[in-house]
Amino acid sequence: MRIISCLFNQAEQLGLFYKERYYLTSELSESLPLTMDEFLKEGEEAMNQLAGYQQKLEQDENVYPSHGASELTLLAPVPYPGSFRDAYAFRQHVETSRRNRGLEMIPEFDLFPVFYFSNHRAIFGSGRIDCLPHHFEKLDFELEVALVINKKGRNIPASKADEYIAGFMILNDLSARKIQMDEMKLNLGPAKGKDFASAIGPYLVTKDELTAYEVDAPEGHVGICYDLPMRCSVNGVEVSSGNLASMHWTFAEIIERASDGVDLFPGDLIGSGTVGTGCFLELNGTGKLNDPNYAEQWLQPGDEVVMEVEGLGTLSNTVSLVSSQS
């Protein structure tokens, strides 16, 4: 299933996206959850119930009322996650970024998956994202995939962790690099360099939609991996490409680490971290290492960032300059 959140008649609604049409749960059945938050809290029961309506649509797409894109406004699929952890799971990104700064690969990367907490109340979907002037001091994209949890758990073993995943979305973890780098000189963060905006979308894709893409985990690792090509373009020019299958740490292993000694809850969001070549910070560093005269590229006001991940759709955002946010 491809599950969306949207505004319809000035109210938040939950729905299905099927064959370029939108089907709202409020128009499918009175027993279905009306928002993503309610849907995730009801776990497998709600997932199975909604899947039944999906199956009816597959038999006859006209059996229920539907809407075109112009009739509603898409939101982030999970507009209000309970928390947001972002991991550091791709070896290529970590290794290349450190090399570009003249650093050796950090051996602790192979000991456990690491993550940081970002702002779960600064989540956007497709569309415009307003940024302040100081955000544009080396404003960057990050090409990632995020999962959302739909079952409460603590101390979840990696061998069971995939059972706690409701589905996946594209994630663009926007980063104000000047702020981030200044902060992290104090060995703390990232904080203000990251917490102003992260975009997810365009819909939540359930695991059953991705079974054809499943591949084995890397040797010595546990969990389901997916062969999903990933691309990012800025103003129509491709700047990044990678594959979700190149994750060193699996989502299952990240969940195991995140749930160590604490509860994970339905609605918690977890990002993969940046795929190799998946940000200007890495690309600029490699460019300057190869050519001292390389001209760095950063996001500018009005730039359109389009991310495509096989099986997960397309997430498009335009970064806009505003003088203040109130």
N, C-alpha and C positions, 0 to 999 in steps of 0.2 A: 504494500500500500504506500501511497504518497499522501501524507497527512499534512494539512495546512492550517494555519491560524490566519484569520482575516478580520477586517472590519466590514460589517454589513448592517445597514440600517442603524449606524452609529453604535453598534454593539460588537464586542469581540465574539467571534464564532469559530467553531472547529469544523473542519470539512475534509473531504477527499478530493484529490486531483486525479481525474481519469479522462484520458483522450481529449485533453485540452479544455475540459469543462470542470467546474467546481460544484461539488455536492455538499451542502451543509448538513451537519448532523441534526440540527433542529428541524430539518425538513425530511430527514430519513426516518426518525423514530423519536418519540418522547422519552424513551428509556436510555438514549445515548447521552454521554457527557456533552456539554455545550462548549467547553474550553479545553485547551491542551492541559492545563494544570489539573483539572478534574479527570481527564482521560488518563494521564500518567499515574495518578494516585490510585486509580482503579485497576491498574496493572493488567495481567493477562486476561482477566474477565472482560474488560473493555476492549482489549486488543482483539480477542476472539469474536466478540459481538460485532465490532466494526468490520472485521474481515468477512463476516457473513453478508453484510450489505455490499461490500466490494465484489463478492462472488455474484450477487444478483445483478450488479452493474455489468459485469463481464458477460452475462447472458443477454442482457438488454439494457443498453446505456440510457434508454429513454424511460425506464421504469420509475425514476424519481425526478423531481424538478432539478434543474441545473442552472448554472450561471456562467456567463463569460467573464473574462478578465476585467472588462470595463465596468462591471456591476459591483465590484468589491475592491477593497484595498488589502493586498497581502501584508501580513506582519511577519516578524520572525516566527518560525514554526513553534518555538518555545519562547514566548515573549518574556516570561518571568521565571527563569531558572532559579532553583533554590540555592545553588552555588555554581561557581565556574572555576574549574581547575584546568590549566593548560600544561601539557606535558612537553617533553623534549626527546622525542622518540626516534628521530631520523639521524642515523650516524653521519650521513653525508653532510647534512646541514651543520652539525656540531663540529665535525672534523674540519670542514672547509672554513668555517667562520673562525675557528681557533688558528688554523694555519695562516689565514689572511692577516691575523693580528700578531704573527710571529710566535704563537704558542704551540706546544706539543698537545696531542690529544690527551684529554684528561682520563686517567685509568678508571676513575670512579664511575664513568658513564656505563661501564659494563657490570657494575655491581647491582644497580637497582634503577628503575625508571624514576626520574625526578619530575616534579611539576611545581607550579606556583599558583596561587589564587589570584584571579583577576576579578573585575567588577561585574557581578551578575545582574546589576541594575543599569548597565550601559550596553544593552543588547539591541541590535538593529536587524531588520530584514533587508530585502532588496530596496534600492532607492537611494535617496540623498542622505548623506551623513554630514552634519555641520561640525566643523572643526575650528578651533580658535587659532589666532595667528601663530602662537608659539608651537602649536602642534605641527605646523608646516615647516618647522626647522628640522629637516630630514624626516619627513613623513613617509612611512613605509607600509606596504601590505605584507601579509604573511599567508601563504597558501596552505590551508590545513583542512582536516576533516574532524568533525566533532560527533560524539555520541551523547545520548541522553539516557539516564537511568530510569527504569520504571518498576523497580522492586527494591524494598528496603533490605539492607544487608550490612553486616559487619564482619571483618576478618574473612573476606570472601576469597577462596582459593582460585588461582588462575584457571584451574581445570573446570570450574563452575561459573566463572565470571561472565562469559558470553550470555548466559541465561538472564542476566540483569540488564541487558541492553534493549531498549525499546526500538532504536533505530539510529540512523546517521544523517548528517547534514554537512554541507560545505561550510567552512569557517574561514573568515578573513579577520585575522587578529591584527587590527591596525596598530601601528607603533610609532610614537614620536621619538625618534632615535636620539636626538640631541638631549632631550629630557632624560630618557632612559639611561644613556651613557653617563651623564652627570650624576644621576642618583646612584648608579651601581658602583661608582668609585668608593662609595661608603659601605660596600659589601652588603647591601640590602636592596631588595626589589626583585623584579621591576614593579614599580608602583605607578606614579603619575604618568610615566611614559607609555603606559598600557591601558589605564583604566577609563579612558574617555569614550572608547567605542570599539565594539567587536560586532561583526555582522555574521549571521547564520541564515541558511536557507538553501534553495527557495522553499523546500518542504522537508518534512521528516520522512525518510525512506526506511521502511521496516526491513528486518533482516531477510524475510522470505523473498524480497525482491532482488537480493544480492547473492543468492545461493550459487548461481552460475559463475560468479566471479571468485568463489572461494579458492584459496590456495593454501598450501602447507605453511605453517609458521617456520621461521628460520630455525636452523639446527640448534637444539638446546633450549628452544623457547616453546611456550604453550599458548594456545588460543587460535581462533579463526582469523585468518588474514584474507585480504581481498585484493585482487588484481584490478585496480581502478586507475587508469591514466588520469593525471591531474594537469591542468593548464591554467595559466593566468595571462591576460592581455591588459595592456594599459592604452587607452585611446585606439583600440583596434590593432595594436602591435603586440604579438606574443613575446613575453619577457621571461616566462618560466614554464617548465614542464617537468613532471616527475611521475611517480606511481606510488599509490598507497601501500603496495606490497613491499616497498623498500623500508618500511618501518623496522627498526631493530628490536624495539620493545613492542609487544602486541597490546591491543586494547585490553585484553584479559589480564595481562600482567600489570598494566597501569591501574586497573580497577583493584587488583589484589593489593597493590601498594597504597592506593588512596584509601582503601577501607581498613587498613591495618590499625586496629584499636579505636576506630570511629565508625559511626553509622553513615552509610550513603542512603540517600532518600530519592524517591521518585521526583523527577524534575531536575536532578543534579546534572550539570553539563560538564563534559570532559573533552578537551581538545587533544589532538595528536601531536601538536607541535609542528614546526615548519618542515615541509618536504625539501629535499635537496634542491637548490637553486630557487627556492620559493620565496625570496624577498630581495629587495634592493640592497640591503646591508651585505648579504652574502655575494650578490652579483657584482656590486661596486668593489668590494674587497678583492675579488678575483680579478676584476678588470684592472685595477690599479697595481696589483702584484705583477701582472703580465705586461702592463704598459703604464709607466709613471704619469703619462699625459692623458690617461683615460678620463673622460668626463663623467662624473658621477650623475646618476639619475635618481630623483626622489619625486614623490607625488606632489603635484601642484594643484592649486584651486581649480576646480572644474574638471579634473581628470576623471575618466570613467575606468573603473577597475572591474573586469569581468573574469570570473573564475568558473571553470568547467571541470567537473569530475564525472567520469563515466558512471552511469547508474544513479547519480545523485542530482543531476541537472546543472543549471547555470545560475550563479549568484552575481548580480550586477549592482554596483554602487558607484555613485558620483560623490567625490569629496568636495565640500563647499566651504568657503571661507566666511566666517561670521565674526563680527567684532565682539560679541558677547553672547552668552547662553543663559537664559533666565526662564 
